[in-house]
Amino acid sequence: MRTDYIYLKVIFNASNGSEYAYNFVKDEVINGEVYNLLPSSVSPANELLKSADRSLDGTMNVDITGVKTSLEITFSYLEDKDFQLVTDVFDLAEQAEKYPDGITVEYFDIKDSGAKKRINCFIDSVNFTPYILNDTIAWRDVKINLVEI
């Protein structure tokens, strides 16, 4: 699997102006512990912000008010300790409370010649499937959806 174009960095800006970041790479060392946090894919997509109504004659009237980026981050397989760290980073309730202005995410946009992009976003959803392997729990198809603010 080619991974040189997969890059993900999540940056948290604290209220005192400092920031800390998580790099989602293979063999990342955090507090002396080694984690395999390399996503299987980081897929950006553009979403149209629009309002649509029908007039009395049935004509559809659409007003496009903007375009926002959404990211789908996918991990095909995570061991339990890796999964725990990923779900701690992307904890919906905690991040909404601690970072009401969202989080900053850097990624490579393969559709834009691999350019590094940085967006401020919120966590829309976190989905996963538990998987039992050799009497230990693991996690498959972990998907995190982020939407630009």
Residue, then its C-alpha position, 0 to 999 in steps of 0.5 A: m500500500r502506498t502511503d507517502y501521500i497520506y499525511l494527517k496532523v491534528i492541532f489543538n489551540a489552547s485558550n492561552g495561545s499555546e498549541y499541541a499536535y498529534n501526527f498520525v504516522k506509523d510508529e509515533v512515540i507519545n509519552g514513551e509509548v509507540y503507536n501506529l496511527l497511519p490512516s488508510s486514507v484521508s479523503p477530502a471532498n467539497e460540499l456546497l452550502k445551499s438553500a433550495d425552494r420551489s416556486l409556485d410554478g414548480t421551478m426549483n430555485v437554488d442559492i449557493t452560499g458557499v463551499k466547505t471541505s469535508l474530510e473522511i479519515t479511515f483506519s482499516y484496522l487499529e489495535d486497542k491501544d491505537f484505537q483508544l488514542v484515536t478516539d481520545v483525540f477525536d472525542l466529540a463531547e470533549q472537543a466540543e467543550k474544550y475547543p468550541d472554535g474547532i480543531t485545525v487539521e493539516y493534510f495532503d490533498i491528492k486531488d490538488s497535486g498533493a498540496k498541503k492544506r490546513i482547515n479549521c473543522f469540527i468533528d461530525s462523526v466517529n464510526f467503528t466496528p469492534y473485532i475479536l482477534n485471538d481473544t483480544i479486541a481490535w477495531r476495523d473500519v474506523k471512520i472519522n468525518l470532519v467538516e470545515i467551519 
